[in-house]
Amino acid sequence: MKKFQSTCIASALTCGFAFTTPLSAAEFEVTGFVEPELQVFPNRGNVAGQKQFNSSVALEVTAELFWDNGDQFIVFKPFARLDQNDDNRTHADIRELKYTYVNGDWEFRVGIDKVFWGVTEVAHLVDIINQTDQVESLDGEEKLGQPMISVSTVQDFGIFDFYLLPYFRERTFQSRGGRPAFDIPV
């Protein structure tokens, strides 16, 4: 947890230094959603204490600030869920908090980010940077933000992405009495 807090502080400081650039012709956009959820499980759970009904509500906001003709931008995407029965599903997370600088064929990024390589397949075999958020999605589609520094370049002979990952984030799982859950506790 201490590493995560240090990374958040470093990301915030980096974003703060980015504001020293004049913000002429800046664009700011905020989007988000509120997602109520009701789960009904017609069958009894395999573990004592599992409820047949569960409700929760999730909130995600995306704030984006662009300037320098879109060559510099900051994205902040917090997420939170409040769950009726499962304490592990009641959580808050920073999905993204990143500063990006584009200079010609080069792109530099620092902060917490989600990386998707665009491979279409049933299981994302090459999706190795972000941990799956098992609490939010058993199908592996929801990912945890990963602290990183990344550099990308587009050249005539291909695209190269370089990543520095200071540490990895542990996967999160439902609690023993939460549903849906695995029969074997993780």
Secondary structure, 3 states (H helix, E strand, C coil): CHHHHHHHHHHHHHHHHHCCCCCCCCEEEEEEEEEEEEEECCCCCCCCCCCCEEEEEEEEEEEEEEECCCCEEEEEEEEEEEECCCCCCCEEEEEEEEEEEEECCEEEEEEEECCCCCCCCCCCCCCCCCCEECCCCCCCCCECCEEEEEEEEEECCEEEEEEECCCCCCCECCCCCCCCCCCCCC
